Amino acid sequence: MGGGIARRGWDMARDTIAKIDGRTRWVADFEMVFLAEVLGVGLDALLPARTKTAEVKACLAKLEKKGG
């Protein structure tokens, strides 16, 4: 995954990816938009199911509109 991210302009270390994957590193909204784009998934795919309230879904829709 790191190589795909680097090719898109974000040099992310392997340990950073591991921390994100292990949920020990906070991810900013702009990083989530970028990661979703690189991975080819919607923003909602990057969030645990328990956080998907109507308010969060509305926020994600706005971010996806801005990022896309």
Biopython code that builds the backbone (N, CA, C, O; Angstrom):
import numpy as np
from Bio.PDB.StructureBuilder import StructureBuilder

atoms = [
    (1, "MET", "N", (0.826, -1.197, 0.000)),
    (1, "MET", "CA", (0.000, 0.000, 0.000)),
    (1, "MET", "C", (0.860, 1.246, 0.000)),
    (1, "MET", "O", (0.520, 2.212, -0.684)),
    (2, "GLY", "N", (1.956, 1.268, 0.735)),
    (2, "GLY", "CA", (2.789, 2.452, 0.823)),
    (2, "GLY", "C", (3.271, 2.942, -0.529)),
    (2, "GLY", "O", (3.328, 4.147, -0.774)),
    (3, "GLY", "N", (3.623, 1.997, -1.422)),
    (3, "GLY", "CA", (4.100, 2.375, -2.742)),
    (3, "GLY", "C", (3.055, 3.116, -3.548)),
    (3, "GLY", "O", (3.374, 4.087, -4.236)),
    (4, "GLY", "N", (1.800, 2.667, -3.472)),
    (4, "GLY", "CA", (0.719, 3.338, -4.191)),
    (4, "GLY", "C", (0.488, 4.741, -3.674)),
    (4, "GLY", "O", (0.187, 5.658, -4.439)),
    (5, "ILE", "N", (0.632, 4.898, -2.375)),
    (5, "ILE", "CA", (0.459, 6.220, -1.772)),
    (5, "ILE", "C", (1.595, 7.140, -2.199)),
    (5, "ILE", "O", (1.360, 8.299, -2.540)),
    (6, "ALA", "N", (2.824, 6.630, -2.183)),
    (6, "ALA", "CA", (3.980, 7.446, -2.562)),
    (6, "ALA", "C", (3.874, 7.894, -4.021)),
    (6, "ALA", "O", (4.214, 9.030, -4.351)),
    (7, "ARG", "N", (3.404, 7.004, -4.885)),
    (7, "ARG", "CA", (3.262, 7.372, -6.299)),
    (7, "ARG", "C", (2.247, 8.493, -6.485)),
    (7, "ARG", "O", (2.291, 9.214, -7.481)),
    (8, "ARG", "N", (1.335, 8.640, -5.531)),
    (8, "ARG", "CA", (0.320, 9.688, -5.628)),
    (8, "ARG", "C", (0.728, 10.954, -4.888)),
    (8, "ARG", "O", (-0.072, 11.884, -4.776)),
    (9, "GLY", "N", (1.960, 11.009, -4.378)),
    (9, "GLY", "CA", (2.463, 12.244, -3.797)),
    (9, "GLY", "C", (2.497, 12.322, -2.285)),
    (9, "GLY", "O", (2.725, 13.402, -1.740)),
    (10, "TRP", "N", (2.281, 11.217, -1.588)),
    (10, "TRP", "CA", (2.327, 11.238, -0.135)),
    (10, "TRP", "C", (3.288, 10.142, 0.307)),
    (10, "TRP", "O", (2.968, 8.958, 0.212)),
    (11, "ASP", "N", (4.455, 10.529, 0.787)),
    (11, "ASP", "CA", (5.463, 9.582, 1.220)),
    (11, "ASP", "C", (5.149, 9.149, 2.644)),
    (11, "ASP", "O", (5.515, 9.834, 3.599)),
    (12, "MET", "N", (4.477, 8.023, 2.790)),
    (12, "MET", "CA", (4.043, 7.533, 4.096)),
    (12, "MET", "C", (4.883, 6.318, 4.478)),
    (12, "MET", "O", (4.991, 5.359, 3.714)),
    (13, "ALA", "N", (5.472, 6.373, 5.664)),
    (13, "ALA", "CA", (6.317, 5.278, 6.137)),
    (13, "ALA", "C", (5.479, 4.043, 6.457)),
    (13, "ALA", "O", (4.302, 4.144, 6.804)),
    (14, "ARG", "N", (6.102, 2.891, 6.335)),
    (14, "ARG", "CA", (5.430, 1.620, 6.610)),
    (14, "ARG", "C", (4.886, 1.573, 8.038)),
    (14, "ARG", "O", (3.796, 1.049, 8.268)),
    (15, "ASP", "N", (5.650, 2.125, 9.012)),
    (15, "ASP", "CA", (5.179, 2.094, 10.397)),
    (15, "ASP", "C", (3.954, 2.984, 10.591)),
    (15, "ASP", "O", (3.110, 2.699, 11.440)),
    (16, "THR", "N", (3.854, 4.048, 9.816)),
    (16, "THR", "CA", (2.671, 4.916, 9.884)),
    (16, "THR", "C", (1.445, 4.150, 9.396)),
    (16, "THR", "O", (0.384, 4.216, 10.016)),
    (17, "ILE", "N", (1.586, 3.434, 8.300)),
    (17, "ILE", "CA", (0.488, 2.625, 7.776)),
    (17, "ILE", "C", (0.074, 1.568, 8.799)),
    (17, "ILE", "O", (-1.115, 1.315, 8.993)),
    (18, "ALA", "N", (1.063, 0.955, 9.452)),
    (18, "ALA", "CA", (0.770, -0.061, 10.469)),
    (18, "ALA", "C", (0.009, 0.549, 11.642)),
    (18, "ALA", "O", (-0.907, -0.075, 12.180)),
    (19, "LYS", "N", (0.381, 1.757, 12.040)),
    (19, "LYS", "CA", (-0.309, 2.424, 13.151)),
    (19, "LYS", "C", (-1.752, 2.767, 12.770)),
    (19, "LYS", "O", (-2.662, 2.635, 13.589)),
    (20, "ILE", "N", (-1.954, 3.199, 11.545)),
    (20, "ILE", "CA", (-3.319, 3.484, 11.084)),
    (20, "ILE", "C", (-4.123, 2.192, 11.066)),
    (20, "ILE", "O", (-5.251, 2.143, 11.557)),
    (21, "ASP", "N", (-3.541, 1.165, 10.504)),
    (21, "ASP", "CA", (-4.219, -0.130, 10.430)),
    (21, "ASP", "C", (-4.532, -0.683, 11.814)),
    (21, "ASP", "O", (-5.579, -1.298, 12.016)),
    (22, "GLY", "N", (-3.629, -0.467, 12.766)),
    (22, "GLY", "CA", (-3.823, -0.939, 14.130)),
    (22, "GLY", "C", (-4.643, 0.002, 14.999)),
    (22, "GLY", "O", (-4.832, -0.243, 16.191)),
    (23, "ARG", "N", (-5.126, 1.078, 14.394)),
    (23, "ARG", "CA", (-5.948, 2.077, 15.087)),
    (23, "ARG", "C", (-5.239, 2.735, 16.267)),
    (23, "ARG", "O", (-5.857, 3.048, 17.285)),
    (24, "THR", "N", (-3.920, 2.940, 16.110)),
    (24, "THR", "CA", (-3.166, 3.633, 17.153)),
    (24, "THR", "C", (-2.692, 5.006, 16.699)),
    (24, "THR", "O", (-2.031, 5.717, 17.455)),
    (25, "ARG", "N", (-3.027, 5.380, 15.467)),
    (25, "ARG", "CA", (-2.685, 6.703, 14.948)),
    (25, "ARG", "C", (-3.949, 7.388, 14.467)),
    (25, "ARG", "O", (-4.759, 6.805, 13.746)),
    (26, "TRP", "N", (-4.103, 8.647, 14.884)),
    (26, "TRP", "CA", (-5.235, 9.462, 14.458)),
    (26, "TRP", "C", (-5.040, 9.829, 12.989)),
    (26, "TRP", "O", (-3.921, 10.108, 12.558)),
    (27, "VAL", "N", (-6.125, 9.829, 12.225)),
    (27, "VAL", "CA", (-6.068, 10.149, 10.801)),
    (27, "VAL", "C", (-6.925, 11.384, 10.558)),
    (27, "VAL", "O", (-8.112, 11.399, 10.886)),
    (28, "ALA", "N", (-6.328, 12.407, 9.987)),
    (28, "ALA", "CA", (-7.038, 13.654, 9.694)),
    (28, "ALA", "C", (-8.021, 13.444, 8.548)),
    (28, "ALA", "O", (-7.889, 12.500, 7.769)),
    (29, "ASP", "N", (-8.995, 14.324, 8.454)),
    (29, "ASP", "CA", (-10.014, 14.195, 7.411)),
    (29, "ASP", "C", (-9.416, 14.226, 6.005)),
    (29, "ASP", "O", (-9.826, 13.449, 5.143)),
    (30, "PHE", "N", (-8.461, 15.107, 5.770)),
    (30, "PHE", "CA", (-7.865, 15.184, 4.431)),
    (30, "PHE", "C", (-7.072, 13.913, 4.114)),
    (30, "PHE", "O", (-6.980, 13.509, 2.955)),
    (31, "GLU", "N", (-6.498, 13.284, 5.149)),
    (31, "GLU", "CA", (-5.791, 12.024, 4.938)),
    (31, "GLU", "C", (-6.769, 10.914, 4.575)),
    (31, "GLU", "O", (-6.474, 10.073, 3.725)),
    (32, "MET", "N", (-7.927, 10.911, 5.215)),
    (32, "MET", "CA", (-8.940, 9.894, 4.906)),
    (32, "MET", "C", (-9.411, 10.020, 3.466)),
    (32, "MET", "O", (-9.582, 9.011, 2.782)),
    (33, "VAL", "N", (-9.622, 11.238, 3.001)),
    (33, "VAL", "CA", (-10.042, 11.453, 1.612)),
    (33, "VAL", "C", (-8.972, 10.907, 0.672)),
    (33, "VAL", "O", (-9.284, 10.215, -0.298)),
    (34, "PHE", "N", (-7.718, 11.220, 0.960)),
    (34, "PHE", "CA", (-6.611, 10.758, 0.133)),
    (34, "PHE", "C", (-6.513, 9.232, 0.149)),
    (34, "PHE", "O", (-6.384, 8.607, -0.904)),
    (35, "LEU", "N", (-6.575, 8.633, 1.337)),
    (35, "LEU", "CA", (-6.486, 7.174, 1.447)),
    (35, "LEU", "C", (-7.634, 6.481, 0.716)),
    (35, "LEU", "O", (-7.424, 5.473, 0.040)),
    (36, "ALA", "N", (-8.829, 7.013, 0.848)),
    (36, "ALA", "CA", (-9.977, 6.427, 0.150)),
    (36, "ALA", "C", (-9.759, 6.461, -1.362)),
    (36, "ALA", "O", (-10.071, 5.501, -2.067)),
    (37, "GLU", "N", (-9.224, 7.570, -1.845)),
    (37, "GLU", "CA", (-8.962, 7.700, -3.285)),
    (37, "GLU", "C", (-7.919, 6.688, -3.740)),
    (37, "GLU", "O", (-8.109, 6.017, -4.754)),
    (38, "VAL", "N", (-6.825, 6.574, -3.004)),
    (38, "VAL", "CA", (-5.747, 5.653, -3.368)),
    (38, "VAL", "C", (-6.231, 4.202, -3.331)),
    (38, "VAL", "O", (-5.882, 3.394, -4.192)),
    (39, "LEU", "N", (-7.044, 3.888, -2.315)),
    (39, "LEU", "CA", (-7.541, 2.520, -2.175)),
    (39, "LEU", "C", (-8.729, 2.220, -3.079)),
    (39, "LEU", "O", (-9.108, 1.061, -3.249)),
    (40, "GLY", "N", (-9.312, 3.262, -3.656)),
    (40, "GLY", "CA", (-10.452, 3.072, -4.550)),
    (40, "GLY", "C", (-11.721, 2.673, -3.825)),
    (40, "GLY", "O", (-12.518, 1.891, -4.343)),
    (41, "VAL", "N", (-11.915, 3.216, -2.609)),
    (41, "VAL", "CA", (-13.107, 2.909, -1.816)),
    (41, "VAL", "C", (-13.769, 4.209, -1.380)),
    (41, "VAL", "O", (-13.160, 5.276, -1.459)),
    (42, "GLY", "N", (-15.007, 4.121, -0.922)),
    (42, "GLY", "CA", (-15.688, 5.276, -0.364)),
    (42, "GLY", "C", (-15.177, 5.544, 1.046)),
    (42, "GLY", "O", (-14.637, 4.649, 1.696)),
    (43, "LEU", "N", (-15.345, 6.761, 1.509)),
    (43, "LEU", "CA", (-14.895, 7.114, 2.858)),
    (43, "LEU", "C", (-15.547, 6.249, 3.921)),
    (43, "LEU", "O", (-14.916, 5.919, 4.926)),
    (44, "ASP", "N", (-16.785, 5.883, 3.716)),
    (44, "ASP", "CA", (-17.476, 5.064, 4.720)),
    (44, "ASP", "C", (-16.810, 3.707, 4.915)),
    (44, "ASP", "O", (-16.944, 3.102, 5.978)),
    (45, "ALA", "N", (-16.100, 3.226, 3.913)),
    (45, "ALA", "CA", (-15.400, 1.948, 4.040)),
    (45, "ALA", "C", (-14.222, 2.021, 5.004)),
    (45, "ALA", "O", (-13.744, 0.989, 5.476)),
    (46, "LEU", "N", (-13.751, 3.223, 5.297)),
    (46, "LEU", "CA", (-12.607, 3.396, 6.187)),
    (46, "LEU", "C", (-13.007, 3.580, 7.645)),
    (46, "LEU", "O", (-12.146, 3.632, 8.524)),
    (47, "LEU", "N", (-14.297, 3.676, 7.904)),
    (47, "LEU", "CA", (-14.773, 3.895, 9.269)),
    (47, "LEU", "C", (-15.380, 2.626, 9.851)),
    (47, "LEU", "O", (-16.027, 1.855, 9.142)),
    (48, "PRO", "N", (-15.166, 2.414, 11.152)),
    (48, "PRO", "CA", (-15.856, 1.291, 11.793)),
    (48, "PRO", "C", (-17.362, 1.516, 11.766)),
    (48, "PRO", "O", (-17.816, 2.659, 11.809)),
    (49, "ALA", "N", (-18.122, 0.468, 11.698)),
    (49, "ALA", "CA", (-19.581, 0.574, 11.581)),
    (49, "ALA", "C", (-20.202, 1.376, 12.716)),
    (49, "ALA", "O", (-21.180, 2.088, 12.490)),
    (50, "ARG", "N", (-19.670, 1.284, 13.919)),
    (50, "ARG", "CA", (-20.290, 1.955, 15.063)),
    (50, "ARG", "C", (-20.254, 3.481, 14.972)),
    (50, "ARG", "O", (-21.010, 4.146, 15.681)),
    (51, "THR", "N", (-19.402, 4.052, 14.125)),
    (51, "THR", "CA", (-19.311, 5.510, 14.039)),
    (51, "THR", "C", (-20.183, 6.094, 12.934)),
    (51, "THR", "O", (-20.203, 7.310, 12.740)),
    (52, "LYS", "N", (-20.888, 5.258, 12.223)),
    (52, "LYS", "CA", (-21.635, 5.722, 11.057)),
    (52, "LYS", "C", (-23.022, 6.241, 11.434)),
    (52, "LYS", "O", (-24.039, 5.667, 11.045)),
    (53, "THR", "N", (-23.047, 7.316, 12.183)),
    (53, "THR", "CA", (-24.311, 7.959, 12.507)),
    (53, "THR", "C", (-24.742, 8.814, 11.324)),
    (53, "THR", "O", (-23.974, 9.009, 10.382)),
    (54, "ALA", "N", (-25.947, 9.314, 11.371)),
    (54, "ALA", "CA", (-26.444, 10.166, 10.288)),
    (54, "ALA", "C", (-25.563, 11.409, 10.143)),
    (54, "ALA", "O", (-25.302, 11.856, 9.026)),
    (55, "GLU", "N", (-25.109, 11.960, 11.252)),
    (55, "GLU", "CA", (-24.256, 13.157, 11.207)),
    (55, "GLU", "C", (-22.919, 12.849, 10.531)),
    (55, "GLU", "O", (-22.433, 13.639, 9.723)),
    (56, "VAL", "N", (-22.332, 11.707, 10.861)),
    (56, "VAL", "CA", (-21.067, 11.315, 10.243)),
    (56, "VAL", "C", (-21.268, 11.054, 8.755)),
    (56, "VAL", "O", (-20.436, 11.449, 7.940)),
    (57, "LYS", "N", (-22.356, 10.398, 8.398)),
    (57, "LYS", "CA", (-22.632, 10.135, 6.983)),
    (57, "LYS", "C", (-22.775, 11.430, 6.198)),
    (57, "LYS", "O", (-22.292, 11.524, 5.069)),
    (58, "ALA", "N", (-23.432, 12.432, 6.782)),
    (58, "ALA", "CA", (-23.585, 13.724, 6.107)),
    (58, "ALA", "C", (-22.226, 14.395, 5.926)),
    (58, "ALA", "O", (-21.954, 14.981, 4.879)),
    (59, "CYS", "N", (-21.380, 14.308, 6.942)),
    (59, "CYS", "CA", (-20.041, 14.883, 6.856)),
    (59, "CYS", "C", (-19.219, 14.177, 5.781)),
    (59, "CYS", "O", (-18.525, 14.831, 5.002)),
    (60, "LEU", "N", (-19.293, 12.850, 5.735)),
    (60, "LEU", "CA", (-18.571, 12.092, 4.719)),
    (60, "LEU", "C", (-19.029, 12.458, 3.311)),
    (60, "LEU", "O", (-18.214, 12.570, 2.396)),
    (61, "ALA", "N", (-20.308, 12.638, 3.147)),
    (61, "ALA", "CA", (-20.830, 13.026, 1.830)),
    (61, "ALA", "C", (-20.241, 14.355, 1.386)),
    (61, "ALA", "O", (-19.885, 14.525, 0.220)),
    (62, "LYS", "N", (-20.139, 15.299, 2.319)),
    (62, "LYS", "CA", (-19.539, 16.605, 1.995)),
    (62, "LYS", "C", (-18.082, 16.464, 1.632)),
    (62, "LYS", "O", (-17.622, 17.073, 0.666)),
    (63, "LEU", "N", (-17.329, 15.655, 2.406)),
    (63, "LEU", "CA", (-15.904, 15.459, 2.121)),
    (63, "LEU", "C", (-15.704, 14.779, 0.783)),
    (63, "LEU", "O", (-14.819, 15.171, 0.023)),
    (64, "GLU", "N", (-16.505, 13.771, 0.475)),
    (64, "GLU", "CA", (-16.372, 13.084, -0.805)),
    (64, "GLU", "C", (-16.666, 14.029, -1.962)),
    (64, "GLU", "O", (-16.025, 13.949, -3.010)),
    (65, "LYS", "N", (-17.614, 14.907, -1.780)),
    (65, "LYS", "CA", (-17.968, 15.864, -2.826)),
    (65, "LYS", "C", (-16.788, 16.830, -3.059)),
    (65, "LYS", "O", (-16.469, 17.162, -4.201)),
    (66, "LYS", "N", (-16.147, 17.276, -1.963)),
    (66, "LYS", "CA", (-15.013, 18.170, -2.058)),
    (66, "LYS", "C", (-13.810, 17.488, -2.688)),
    (66, "LYS", "O", (-13.141, 18.058, -3.550)),
    (67, "GLY", "N", (-13.537, 16.248, -2.246)),
    (67, "GLY", "CA", (-12.370, 15.516, -2.716)),
    (67, "GLY", "C", (-12.476, 15.021, -4.142)),
    (67, "GLY", "O", (-11.469, 14.857, -4.830)),
    (68, "GLY", "N", (-13.700, 14.784, -4.582)),
    (68, "GLY", "CA", (-13.890, 14.209, -5.911)),
    (68, "GLY", "C", (-14.058, 15.259, -6.905)),
    (68, "GLY", "O", (-14.232, 14.967, -8.088)),
]
sb = StructureBuilder()
sb.init_structure("model")
sb.init_model(0)
sb.init_chain("A")
sb.init_seg("    ")
for serial, (resi, resn, name, xyz) in enumerate(atoms, 1):
    if name == "N":
        sb.init_residue(resn, " ", resi, " ")
    sb.init_atom(name, np.array(xyz, "f"), 0.0, 1.0, " ", f" {name:<3s}", serial, name[0])
structure = sb.get_structure()
